[in-house]
């Protein structure tokens, strides 16, 4: 640990997978007094060498600090760790910050458990890889009691400067995590389909990757605009008529068929856009596609 930093507070970290380990490491670097616990205690070796304290039990780890950060595989793992009488007693008067990936329903359940056991609770979703943590732009979603969030804002900033508070509903962070992951995986699959187009034309996929990175901020601005259109409910053409995307996706589908590459993605996109066209939305803003997607499958 950097001894030039004065100890600011005590924090416990439960879970020393790649992300949990990084969180504990960042806390040590910022001068926090860190207690850690992990099922496999040997993973704590380097952290202990840097000044962390290894607790023998979960209850001991929670009792050591006013705040415990939990970052394990999933909420089922959290349940298995916390659902013991000695742990339930240890959390009285403590704050739990759950940074484990889960669903809104699981977050609500975890908050209810914390409340029943006289603890305060924040739920979070990390939108970055371990090596990206601690940066000014590292995005982290947080939800739960606003007073508790304000109290522990400095602690959360250790993990990343891009902390977004999404309100008092505990499940909000998990819901937004699912939403942004939907965008991510849609983009990833689209990127891979694009790579197949480039390969099929004998071009350099590395160049394609660089160009995609360069133009992504522009795409981001467009998506921000489309989000505002959806929120407003006014689908008059403002940036991009839906009919243009109908035609563009048909070209993508035609190229895939002609080149003999996988057609699943353009077929999916084409199906949705054709439904929008059939519903009479082709002369509205592209965001009008949401009206098709709001309908049950």
KEMARZA-351355 format. One line per field, with one value per residue (C-alpha): residue number from 1; residue in one letter; x, y, z; chain. Coordinates in steps of 0.25 Angstrom, whole numbers, plus 5000, padded with zeros to 4 digits. Layout:
k c(NUM, ...)
r c(A, ...)
x c(X, ...)
y c(Y, ...)
z c(Z, ...)
c c(A, ...)
This chain:
k c(1, 2, 3, 4, 5, 6, 7, 8, 9, 10, 11, 12, 13, 14, 15, 16, 17, 18, 19, 20, 21, 22, 23, 24, 25, 26, 27, 28, 29, 30, 31, 32, 33, 34, 35, 36, 37, 38, 39, 40, 41, 42, 43, 44, 45, 46, 47, 48, 49, 50, 51, 52, 53, 54, 55, 56, 57, 58, 59, 60, 61, 62, 63, 64, 65, 66, 67, 68, 69, 70, 71, 72, 73, 74, 75, 76, 77, 78, 79, 80, 81, 82, 83, 84, 85, 86, 87, 88, 89, 90, 91, 92, 93, 94, 95, 96, 97, 98, 99, 100, 101, 102, 103, 104, 105, 106, 107, 108, 109, 110, 111, 112, 113, 114, 115, 116, 117, 118, 119, 120, 121, 122, 123, 124, 125, 126, 127, 128, 129, 130, 131, 132, 133, 134, 135, 136, 137, 138, 139, 140, 141, 142, 143, 144, 145, 146, 147, 148, 149, 150, 151, 152, 153, 154, 155, 156, 157, 158, 159, 160, 161, 162, 163, 164, 165, 166, 167, 168, 169, 170, 171, 172, 173, 174, 175, 176, 177, 178, 179, 180, 181, 182, 183, 184, 185, 186, 187, 188, 189, 190, 191, 192, 193, 194, 195, 196, 197, 198, 199, 200, 201, 202, 203, 204, 205, 206, 207, 208, 209, 210, 211, 212, 213, 214, 215, 216, 217, 218, 219, 220, 221, 222, 223, 224, 225, 226, 227, 228, 229, 230, 231, 232, 233, 234, 235, 236, 237, 238, 239, 240, 241, 242, 243, 244, 245, 246, 247, 248, 249, 250, 251, 252, 253, 254, 255, 256, 257, 258, 259, 260, 261, 262, 263, 264, 265, 266, 267, 268, 269, 270, 271, 272, 273, 274, 275, 276, 277, 278, 279, 280, 281, 282, 283, 284, 285, 286, 287, 288, 289, 290, 291, 292, 293, 294, 295, 296, 297)
r c(X, X, X, X, X, X, X, X, X, X, X, X, X, X, X, X, X, X, X, X, X, X, X, X, X, X, X, X, X, X, X, X, X, X, X, X, X, X, X, X, X, X, X, X, X, X, X, X, X, X, X, X, X, X, X, X, X, X, X, X, X, X, X, X, X, X, X, X, X, X, X, X, X, X, X, X, X, X, X, X, X, X, X, X, X, X, X, X, X, X, X, X, X, X, X, X, X, X, X, X, X, X, X, X, X, X, X, X, X, X, X, X, X, X, X, X, X, X, X, X, X, X, X, X, X, X, X, X, X, X, X, X, X, X, X, X, X, X, X, X, X, X, X, X, X, X, X, X, X, X, X, X, X, X, X, X, X, X, X, X, X, X, X, X, X, X, X, X, X, X, X, X, X, X, X, X, X, X, X, X, X, X, X, X, X, X, X, X, X, X, X, X, X, X, X, X, X, X, X, X, X, X, X, X, X, X, X, X, X, X, X, X, X, X, X, X, X, X, X, X, X, X, X, X, X, X, X, X, X, X, X, X, X, X, X, X, X, X, X, X, X, X, X, X, X, X, X, X, X, X, X, X, X, X, X, X, X, X, X, X, X, X, X, X, X, X, X, X, X, X, X, X, X, X, X, X, X, X, X, X, X, X, X, X, X, X, X, X, X, X, X, X, X, X, X, X, X)
x c(5000, 5004, 5008, 5008, 4993, 4986, 4976, 4962, 4953, 4951, 4945, 4943, 4942, 4936, 4940, 4954, 4951, 4957, 4948, 4947, 4962, 4963, 4953, 4961, 4974, 4969, 4964, 4978, 4984, 4975, 4979, 4967, 4968, 4963, 4958, 4956, 4949, 4949, 4945, 4959, 4968, 4981, 4976, 4977, 4992, 4997, 4987, 4991, 5005, 5001, 4994, 4980, 4975, 4970, 4957, 4955, 4940, 4930, 4924, 4938, 4940, 4927, 4929, 4942, 4937, 4925, 4924, 4925, 4926, 4921, 4926, 4924, 4920, 4905, 4894, 4892, 4907, 4903, 4892, 4900, 4910, 4901, 4889, 4895, 4891, 4905, 4906, 4891, 4895, 4908, 4901, 4893, 4896, 4906, 4905, 4905, 4909, 4906, 4914, 4910, 4903, 4889, 4874, 4865, 4857, 4870, 4874, 4860, 4861, 4875, 4871, 4859, 4868, 4878, 4866, 4861, 4874, 4876, 4886, 4886, 4888, 4893, 4892, 4902, 4906, 4920, 4921, 4936, 4946, 4956, 4967, 4958, 4954, 4959, 4959, 4952, 4942, 4940, 4924, 4917, 4902, 4897, 4883, 4877, 4875, 4880, 4885, 4893, 4899, 4903, 4910, 4918, 4921, 4936, 4937, 4930, 4938, 4951, 4945, 4942, 4939, 4927, 4918, 4903, 4892, 4879, 4870, 4864, 4859, 4869, 4867, 4870, 4884, 4882, 4871, 4880, 4891, 4882, 4879, 4893, 4897, 4886, 4892, 4906, 4903, 4895, 4907, 4917, 4908, 4907, 4922, 4925, 4915, 4922, 4935, 4930, 4926, 4940, 4946, 4937, 4942, 4957, 4959, 4966, 4958, 4968, 4965, 4950, 4952, 4960, 4949, 4938, 4945, 4947, 4933, 4926, 4925, 4917, 4908, 4907, 4902, 4892, 4887, 4886, 4877, 4868, 4866, 4861, 4851, 4846, 4845, 4837, 4828, 4829, 4833, 4834, 4846, 4857, 4870, 4868, 4855, 4852, 4850, 4865, 4869, 4859, 4866, 4880, 4877, 4872, 4885, 4892, 4884, 4885, 4901, 4901, 4892, 4901, 4914, 4909, 4912, 4903, 4889, 4883, 4886, 4881, 4869, 4865, 4867, 4860, 4848, 4846, 4848, 4838, 4828, 4830, 4828, 4815, 4810, 4812, 4824, 4834, 4832, 4835, 4848, 4856, 4853, 4838, 4843, 4841, 4826, 4828, 4837, 4827, 4818, 4818, 4825)
y c(5000, 5014, 5019, 5033, 5033, 5035, 5024, 5030, 5019, 5005, 4996, 4982, 4974, 4961, 4954, 4954, 4950, 4959, 4970, 4969, 4968, 4981, 4988, 4984, 4988, 5002, 5004, 5001, 5010, 5022, 5019, 5012, 5001, 4989, 4975, 4964, 4951, 4941, 4926, 4923, 4930, 4929, 4939, 4950, 4948, 4959, 4969, 4965, 4968, 4982, 4984, 4977, 4969, 4955, 4951, 4937, 4938, 4946, 4951, 4955, 4963, 4971, 4974, 4980, 4992, 5001, 4998, 4985, 4984, 4971, 4966, 4952, 4943, 4945, 4948, 4933, 4934, 4946, 4938, 4927, 4936, 4945, 4935, 4931, 4935, 4940, 4949, 4954, 4959, 4965, 4974, 4981, 4996, 4994, 4998, 4987, 4992, 4980, 4981, 4967, 4966, 4962, 4966, 4977, 4966, 4961, 4975, 4978, 4964, 4968, 4981, 4975, 4965, 4977, 4985, 4973, 4972, 4986, 4990, 5000, 4996, 5001, 4993, 4995, 4991, 4993, 4996, 4993, 4982, 4981, 4988, 5000, 5002, 5015, 5024, 5037, 5032, 5018, 5016, 5011, 5011, 5012, 5011, 5011, 5021, 5035, 5039, 5026, 5029, 5043, 5038, 5028, 5036, 5038, 5023, 5020, 5030, 5021, 5011, 5021, 5035, 5032, 5028, 5031, 5031, 5025, 5027, 5021, 5008, 4998, 4990, 5002, 5000, 4985, 4990, 5000, 4990, 4980, 4992, 4996, 4981, 4980, 4991, 4985, 4971, 4976, 4985, 4974, 4964, 4975, 4978, 4963, 4963, 4975, 4967, 4956, 4966, 4971, 4957, 4953, 4965, 4962, 4974, 4977, 4974, 4982, 4995, 4992, 4991, 5005, 5012, 5006, 5012, 5025, 5027, 5021, 5035, 5040, 5028, 5031, 5045, 5039, 5029, 5040, 5048, 5036, 5033, 5048, 5045, 5033, 5040, 5052, 5043, 5052, 5043, 5054, 5053, 5060, 5053, 5040, 5035, 5020, 5017, 5020, 5009, 4999, 5001, 5000, 4987, 4981, 4984, 4977, 4965, 4964, 4965, 4954, 4945, 4948, 4945, 4933, 4939, 4937, 4945, 4943, 4958, 4965, 4956, 4960, 4975, 4974, 4967, 4978, 4989, 4983, 4982, 4997, 5000, 4991, 4999, 5012, 5017, 5018, 5033, 5036, 5037, 5024, 5023, 5020, 5006, 5006, 5005, 4992, 4987, 4991, 4980, 4967, 4956)
z c(5000, 4997, 5012, 5007, 5007, 5020, 5023, 5019, 5023, 5025, 5014, 5013, 4999, 4997, 4985, 4979, 4964, 4954, 4957, 4972, 4973, 4964, 4973, 4986, 4979, 4975, 4990, 4995, 4985, 4990, 5005, 5010, 5020, 5013, 5019, 5008, 5008, 4997, 4996, 4992, 5002, 4994, 4984, 4994, 4996, 4988, 4994, 5008, 5004, 5000, 5013, 5012, 5024, 5021, 5028, 5032, 5030, 5023, 5036, 5041, 5028, 5029, 5044, 5041, 5033, 5032, 5017, 5010, 4995, 4989, 4975, 4972, 4960, 4962, 4972, 4975, 4980, 4988, 4994, 4998, 5004, 5012, 5016, 5030, 5043, 5047, 5034, 5036, 5050, 5045, 5035, 5045, 5044, 5032, 5017, 5006, 4992, 4982, 4969, 4965, 4951, 4953, 4949, 4955, 4962, 4969, 4973, 4979, 4987, 4992, 4997, 5004, 5011, 5015, 5020, 5028, 5035, 5038, 5027, 5016, 5002, 4988, 4976, 4964, 4950, 4945, 4930, 4928, 4929, 4941, 4934, 4931, 4945, 4953, 4941, 4940, 4930, 4936, 4935, 4947, 4950, 4964, 4970, 4983, 4995, 4990, 5004, 5005, 4991, 4995, 5007, 5000, 4987, 4989, 4991, 4978, 4971, 4974, 4965, 4953, 4950, 4942, 4953, 4949, 4960, 4954, 4966, 4978, 4972, 4975, 4962, 4953, 4952, 4947, 4938, 4931, 4931, 4923, 4914, 4911, 4909, 4899, 4891, 4893, 4888, 4877, 4873, 4874, 4866, 4856, 4856, 4853, 4842, 4836, 4838, 4829, 4819, 4819, 4818, 4807, 4799, 4802, 4810, 4823, 4836, 4844, 4835, 4837, 4852, 4852, 4844, 4853, 4865, 4858, 4854, 4867, 4874, 4862, 4864, 4878, 4876, 4866, 4876, 4887, 4878, 4875, 4890, 4891, 4880, 4886, 4900, 4893, 4885, 4873, 4861, 4851, 4842, 4849, 4845, 4838, 4831, 4834, 4819, 4817, 4827, 4821, 4808, 4814, 4822, 4809, 4802, 4814, 4813, 4798, 4799, 4810, 4801, 4789, 4796, 4803, 4817, 4830, 4827, 4841, 4846, 4833, 4833, 4847, 4844, 4831, 4838, 4848, 4838, 4828, 4839, 4842, 4827, 4827, 4839, 4831, 4839, 4827, 4826, 4841, 4848, 4849, 4864, 4860, 4860, 4875, 4872, 4866, 4877, 4887, 4883, 4889, 4880)
c c(A, A, A, A, A, A, A, A, A, A, A, A, A, A, A, A, A, A, A, A, A, A, A, A, A, A, A, A, A, A, A, A, A, A, A, A, A, A, A, A, A, A, A, A, A, A, A, A, A, A, A, A, A, A, A, A, A, A, A, A, A, A, A, A, A, A, A, A, A, A, A, A, A, A, A, A, A, A, A, A, A, A, A, A, A, A, A, A, A, A, A, A, A, A, A, A, A, A, A, A, A, A, A, A, A, A, A, A, A, A, A, A, A, A, A, A, A, A, A, A, A, A, A, A, A, A, A, A, A, A, A, A, A, A, A, A, A, A, A, A, A, A, A, A, A, A, A, A, A, A, A, A, A, A, A, A, A, A, A, A, A, A, A, A, A, A, A, A, A, A, A, A, A, A, A, A, A, A, A, A, A, A, A, A, A, A, A, A, A, A, A, A, A, A, A, A, A, A, A, A, A, A, A, A, A, A, A, A, A, A, A, A, A, A, A, A, A, A, A, A, A, A, A, A, A, A, A, A, A, A, A, A, A, A, A, A, A, A, A, A, A, A, A, A, A, A, A, A, A, A, A, A, A, A, A, A, A, A, A, A, A, A, A, A, A, A, A, A, A, A, A, A, A, A, A, A, A, A, A, A, A, A, A, A, A, A, A, A, A, A, A, A, A, A, A, A, A)
